[in-house]
Amino acid sequence: MSNAEDRSTARRTLIVIGLVLAALAALALIRAIQQVLIWILIAAFFAVALKPLVDRLQRRFVRRRTLATLLVFVAAFVLLAALAAVILVPLVSEVTRFAERAPELLREAREGHGPLGRLLERFHLRQLAVSHSAQLEQLGSQLGQPAIGVLRGAAQTVAGIVTIVVLAYLMVLEAPRIIATTLTLAGDRRAERLRRIGRESSRAITGYLTGNLLISVLLGGMTFLVLLLTGVPFAAVIALLVALLDLIPLVGSTLGAVIAGAAGFLHSPTTGLIVLGFFIVYVQTESHLLSPVIMSRAVRLNPLTVLISVLLGAELAGLVGALLAIPAAGIIQILLRELTPTARALPPPATSSGRRVRRRGRGR
C-alpha cells in the first residue's frame, strides 16, 4: 500500500514539475517571438477594421475576393501615402529650416538674444551655456551624423510595416474560409454566438480606430492654426507631434499640451499662456465630450477599465500596446459577456455620464 502511495505521489510530483517546465518554456518562447506576435496582433486589428469594406465591395461591385481585397488595400495605401505626403513635406521643410538656423540660434543664445537667449537670461543659465558652448557644438555635429543604430532601426521599422501589411492582406483574403471552418468546427449551436462575437468585435475595433484617428487629426489641425496665428516657429512639426501623441489614450493630449506650451513660452510668455489656455479648453472638451462618446458607442468601457488597459498594454508592448489596449479590452469584455452566463444577466454597462447603453437584440 505504501509503495502504491509513493508511486502516486511521485507521479503527481512529476506532473507538476512537467507543467511548471512547460509553462516556463512557453513563456520563454513567447518572449523570444514577442516582436512577431506584436506584428500579428497589429495585422489582425487592421484586418478586422478593413474586412467590412472588402465584404461590402465584393457584395456590391466586385465578385472576386482577391480583387476586392487588393482594391481596398491599394486605396488605403494611397490614402495613407497622401496623408504622409501632406505631413512629411512641411515636416522636412521645417526640419531643414531649423537645421539651417541652428548655428544662428546657438549664437543668439550665447549673446542673450532671441527667444532661447532670453529664456537662458531669465533663468540665469546664459553663463553656463557660454562656458559649455564647445560641447554643445560638438553634440550638435554628432547628432547630425548618420548613425548605424538609426539606420538599423529604420530598416526594422520598414520590415515590420511590410510584414504587417502582408499579414493583414492575407487575413482579410482568407477571412471567409477561416470563419467558415471555425463555425463548422464549433457546430450549429455555437455558430450564432461566434458570429455575434465577431460582429461586435469588428464594430468595436473599427469604431475605436476611426474615432481616435479623427480626434488626433482634429487636435493636430487646431494646434497648427493656434501656433500659426500666434507666430510660434516650426508650427507644422509641433502640431504633427501633438497629433501623434494624441493617439495615446488618456495622456496623449496632455503630453502634447506640454510640448506645445513649452514652444509657446519660448516664443513669448503671452503666446505660452494662449497655447495653454487653448489646450485646457480642448482637453476638457475631449475628456467630457469626445472620448466618452467614442468609448460608450465603440468599445463601451468605463474610465477605470480604460486606464488599467492602457497601463497593462504599455507595460507589455510599449506604445503599440497602449494604442491597442482599449479595443483589446473591449473584445475581452464582449467575450466575457457572451461566454459567461452571469455576465449576460447583468445590466448594460454605463457610460461616463452615468447613462446605460442599450444593447441590441441578440436574436437567438
C-alpha angles and dihedrals in degrees: 000000000000091000091054091049091048091051091048092049091047091049092051091047091052091048092052091047090049092050091049092049091047091051091049091048091049091050091049090050092049091050091049094051096034094121093052091048090052090051091050091049093050091046090051092053092050091046091053090048095049099039095082090055091050092048092050093047092048093047096049109026117003121045098191114083093209094056094044092051092047092050093050093048092046090050091049091048092050091048092049091045091052091048090048091050091051090050101037098047095062089036092057090044093051094045091049091049091049091050090051092049096043095094090047092048090050092049091049090049092053090049094045095246131123127030095299093045092050090049091052090048092050092054094037093243101123095095089052091052092047093050091050098038093115092054091047092052091048090050091050092051091049092051090053094056118092112251128209091227092056092049091048091049091050091050091050091049092052091047090050093050092049091048092049092049093050092046092048091048093052092045092054092043094051096036097105092050093045092048093047092050092048093049091048092052091046094054132227095288095059099031096086092050091050091050090051092049090050093050094048093045091050091049091050095049095044093046094048096046094046095045095045092049092049092050091050093049090048093051093045093051094047091046090052091051093048093048092044094050092047092048098243110163121239091024094160094053093047093046091050091051091048091050092050092048091049089065086073107089121245099350103042098088091046092054089048090051091054093052095044092044092051090051089050094051090048087058096044138319091247092053091048092053091049092051093047091048090053092051093047090056093043096047090051091049093048094045097047103030117017103036097043090052092052095043094046096045100035110031103001097219128151119233094256092055090047092053094047091047093051093048093049093044093049091049093049101040109005119228093350090053091051091051095049098037097090098052089043090054089048091054091048089052090051091050092049091048093050101038100038115071094204091052092052089054093055121096119261117281118268124238123232089268091060097251121130119243110231112229125223121247115269101211099211 
